[in-house]
Amino acid sequence: MTTNHHDMAARGRPWQRAAMLGTLATAALLAGCATTADTARNPLDPYESFNRSMYAFNDGVDRALLKPVATVYRDVTPSVARDGVTNFFSNLGDIWSFVNNALQGRAEGAYNSVVRFSVNTVFGIGGLFDIASEAGIARHKQDFGQTLGRWGVPTGPYLVLPLLGPSTVRDTAALPVDWLGNPITAVNDIPVRNSLYALRLVDTRARLLNASDTLDSVAIDRYSLTRDVYLNLRRGNSSGDDGRIEDYDDDAGKLPPEDSAK
């Protein structure tokens, strides 16, 4: 049973995006890409004051609650079980990826997503085993924010959402649709549904522990690094201009005209 590394590079919903963010941030640090804090205003971040406040709030919640729980989960849960949990939620995510690949007209991505879900559900014991990846079937993870990008909707400014973390105006607007597209929302038993949400959150945070420890050990502006890696990640997860990040002038904060986002 192995964890699919493509899943870590996909945008899922906010906490899945956080997992991908941590992975890339660690890679950037190890590669020596981290630099001293840049205090100049970033044109992609016109709401920086608000975003830094939300970042500090989220970081406080993480240090007080999420990180301790995730640490215990990692220490007491066998790795094979944790891999199974990760694979299970990744398999569910392939359903929504299929829908968004289809909406974007990506035939290969839609086909691979439905094949992955079918193979892993049937032969991987409900998705606990990632048989599809072992068979070389690539994951094409997509969300509604990327679908909007495919349709020409620009990203808008960078935002840090309370509890949910890094986002953009476009991705924030897409959240309700992505929420409804999550198969877990179809679970009618409320305690079971909430337990699944909690398990997914803890598992995702546990996979980020090494990355966050690396960030904590480096004397840099963690907010700026997190923002820059996230924006590059969202741009890199889309083909063509789907996830494009626009340049803003001093009157930032408004979505630029579509024809200016090239």
C-alpha angles and dihedrals in degrees: 000000000000135000112244108239092201087066090062090058096052131090109240118159123316099289091044088052088051090057092053090045092055093050094052093043091055091048091051092051094048090049091055094246095129113102136180117291116287107219094184116109113265110223089215090058108055091153094054096135092055092040093053090051091052090045091054091048093049091046090053092051090047095051093045099043122357100048096048092048092046091049092054090046091053094046098048101034118079113242092239090059093046090051089052092052092049092048092048094056092041089054091053089050091059089069093062091040088057091054094049094044088053092048089051093050093244102147097179093048092048092047094048092047095054092043091049092050093047095047096044094044095049103033099022095058097253093328098306088121121049097221093155093062091048087054091053098251105148122225115235102192115193136165136194093264088061090045090056088050090052088054091053102263110144120230099242123205125332116266135188110211123208108264092345097073131202119022143134132235091263095046090048091054088050094052097090091053093046089048092054090045092057108105090217090070088066091065105105097195101089098202091049092046093049090047090055091050091050093047092050091049094049093045092050092048091048090057088054097053097097092046094050092047089054091051091049091054095055121080099228139113098279092190094057093045092049092049095047095046092047094051091048090047093053091047092048094049092062131069121231111345096333095113099024119159112216128220113239131205124223090282089066123157098074125093108256121233112279093241091058094059100083 
